[in-house]
Amino acid sequence: FQLQASGGGLVQPGGSLRLSCAVSGLSLDYHAIGWFRQAPGKEREGVACQSSGGGSTDYADSVKGRFTISRDYAKNTVYLQMNSLKSEDTAVYYCAATARGPYDSKLGREIDYDYWGQGTQVTVSS
């Protein structure tokens, strides 16, 4: 199995980025996908999660209304659309997967996920 995160980069405050998480060896039909981030000197924190069924999502309070998680089953890829970016969004972003029922989108903690991809750096700076 593999989770491959991409799409990070340098963006100005107020800008947008879309991260992608390409999943292989795991079926999105049976796995919830979460996005986490880790800023320098800080613990890894959950950002967003989408249920395996795709109809349920959960977001950290800090990103609600700005970030949107979605998935393309045909491409086995999960996306994180990030709008109105702030300097405090600067971090390495990771995608992770865990087997769950179709309606469970609880973001949870790092320990709740079984499979992880490598990170992609997002830097928000003018």
RARA-V182660 format. One record per residue. N is the residue number from 1. RES is the residue in one letter. PSI is psi in whole degrees, -180 to 180 (NA if undefined). Layout:
<<N RES PSI> <N RES PSI>>
This chain:
<<1 F 155> <2 Q 139> <3 L 121> <4 Q 107> <5 A 142> <6 S 172> <7 G -4> <8 G 171> <9 G -167> <10 L 129> <11 V 150> <12 Q 154> <13 P 138> <14 G -10> <15 G -176> <16 S 154> <17 L 152> <18 R 119> <19 L 148> <20 S 147> <21 C 102> <22 A 124> <23 V 130> <24 S 144> <25 G -6> <26 L 146> <27 S 128> <28 L -18> <29 D -21> <30 Y 5> <31 H 131> <32 A 145> <33 I 131> <34 G 153> <35 W 134> <36 F 165> <37 R 154> <38 Q 116> <39 A 158> <40 P 130> <41 G 5> <42 K 162> <43 E 157> <44 R 135> <45 E 148> <46 G 144> <47 V -51> <48 A 154> <49 C 144> <50 Q 137> <51 S 162> <52 S -32> <53 G -15> <54 G -12> <55 G -4> <56 S 137> <57 T 160> <58 D 139> <59 Y 150> <60 A 147> <61 D -34> <62 S -17> <63 V -3> <64 K 135> <65 G -11> <66 R -35> <67 F 146> <68 T 128> <69 I 140> <70 S 170> <71 R 152> <72 D 105> <73 Y -35> <74 A -35> <75 K -4> <76 N 46> <77 T 141> <78 V 142> <79 Y 154> <80 L 105> <81 Q 123> <82 M 117> <83 N 164> <84 S 48> <85 L 146> <86 K 162> <87 S -33> <88 E -5> <89 D -7> <90 T 124> <91 A 171> <92 V 128> <93 Y 136> <94 Y 146> <95 C 152> <96 A 157> <97 A 150> <98 T 143> <99 A 126> <100 R 167> <101 G 169> <102 P -18> <103 Y 0> <104 D 110> <105 S 18> <106 K 124> <107 L -48> <108 G -158> <109 R 174> <110 E -40> <111 I -17> <112 D -4> <113 Y 143> <114 D -28> <115 Y 137> <116 W 147> <117 G 175> <118 Q 165> <119 G 164> <120 T 133> <121 Q 131> <122 V 123> <123 T 122> <124 V 111> <125 S 148> <126 S NA>>
